[in-house]
């Protein structure tokens, strides 16, 4: 490994992925972050961050999903103006690990 001072002085979200289908009331949110130089505009690498996320980020994600559903309703439903219940957008992050595969049952011993 070689150590030194980085040439980047900022970071930016380049891509994000949200999966709302992981279970009731949960979300898996991942962001690809780019390390950039504000002086040259060069990108010096990237990484993926999968959380944990703040409650502010999760609230904005709920807001985004709500307005996206409104747009989708305009395109795909004849009468997309009625809301039948609370948003399906989760209020917490999806659990990460083998546990969710077993619905909180003990995984088999190997």
N, C-alpha and C positions, 0 to 999 in steps of 0.2 A: 504494500500500500504506500502511496505517496501522499504526504500532507502538505497543505498550503492554504492560502487565503482564497476564498471563492471570488470569481469575477462577477457573480450575480449579486444584486442588491434588492431583489423583490421576488415575489411569487404571484402566480395567477392561476385560477381554476381554468383548465383547458377543456375539461369534459366531465360530465357527471352522469351517474346511472342510479336510478331509484327503482327498487323492486318492492312493490306493495303486496305481492302474492305469497309472502313467506309465512303467513299465519294471521289470525285476527289481531288487529291493533298493532301491527309491527311493520317495520320497513328496514330494508337494507339499502344504505346510501353510500356510494363510493364516489370519490372525486379524484380525477387525475390532475395533479398540480405541476405546473411548469416553473422552473427556476430561471428567472430572466434578469438581464441587465437593463436597467432603465436608461443607461447611457448609450448603449449600442443597439438595443432591441434584440440581442442574441438570446436564444434559449440555451441554457447550459445543462439541461437534464430535466427529468421529470420523475414523479413518484405517484403512488396511489395511496390515498388516505381513506380508510373505511370506518372511521369513527374512533372514539365516541364523538357524538355531535351534541352541541348545546341545545337547550330547549328553544332558543331563538331560531336556530337553523331548522329544527323540526316544525316549528310554527309556520315559518315562511314556506316550507315544503308543502304543508297542508294547504296554505293559501294558493300556492302555484297549482296544485292538483285540482283544487276547487274551480279555478278559472279555466283550467284546461278542460275539465269536464263540461263546463258551460259552452266552450267553443266546440267541443266534440258533439254535444247535443244539437247544436245548430246545424252541423253537417250531416248527422246520422239519424236524427229523430224528427218525425213530423211535428210533434209538439214536445219540445225539450225544455219547457219552462217550469214544469212541476218538479219539486224536490220532495222525495218520499221519506227521507230520514237523514240522519247525520252523515257527513262525508265518510266515505270508506277509507279515507286517508288515516294512517296509523298515528298513534300518539306516542309511540316509543320505538326504539330501534329493535330490529330483529335480533334474537339471540345468535351469538356466533359460537360454534362448537358442535361437537357430536351430539350433545343433548337434545337439540331440536329434532334430530332424525328419529328419536325414540319417544317423542311426545312426553318427555319428563320421566320415562321409564328408565330403569338402569340398563345401560348398554351391555351386550354380552361380554363376558370375560374371555380374553384370548390367551 
